[in-house]
Every structure is written in C-alpha cells, then in structure tokens.
Amino acid sequence: MVSLGLHSGFTAKPTPANEGKTMYWDRFDICEAYHAFATDYHGGQWTPEYAIFGRLQRMGYRAGFGGVTYESLTDNGREIYDNLVRQREV
C-alpha cells in the first residue's frame, strides 16, 4: 500500500539503490511524483494507487493540462517516483 503521508524535514537516506542521490521535502515535487506514479501504476478505481488521486485532490493539488509524466518531473520528483516504484515492487 502506498501512503501519501507528507511531513516536513523528509530526507531519504542513501541506499545502494539510490547511492549518491538524496530526495528532499518539496510539496510540489511530492504531489507531482505521486500523481505520475498513480497514473502509471493504478489498476482501477478500487486500488490503493488510484486512491492517491482523491488524496491529492483533497489537498488542493491539480495536475496541469495534459497531466504529469515521468519526463516532466524534476530530479527530486524522479527520485521520489523511483522510490515509490521500488516500494511497490517489494
């Protein structure tokens, strides 16, 4: 299950999978990464990934025209997205 628990001060600790890369807390990057992840990996309306859309909407986040793609994410957003994918695969 994917959580959208946002909090201040988040910094990922380097692991072999993300050696030399560090995510930092930026609400916009987090929202965009979660939106792109949910778009790419949801399996229908009743999946935990699809529920991310509702949580983002309640937070007031709206994706721009055309949505959000992996290619449009910042470096930090890509690190967050990649981390979500790694968590999903575990």
URBELDA-V838099 format. One record per helix or strand of 2 or more residues. SS is the DSSP state (~ for helix, > for strand). FROM is the first residue (numbers start at 1). TO is the last residue. If there is no record, write none. Layout:
SS & FROM & TO
SS & FROM & TO
This chain:
~ & 16 & 18
~ & 27 & 41
~ & 48 & 58
~ & 70 & 72
~ & 75 & 89
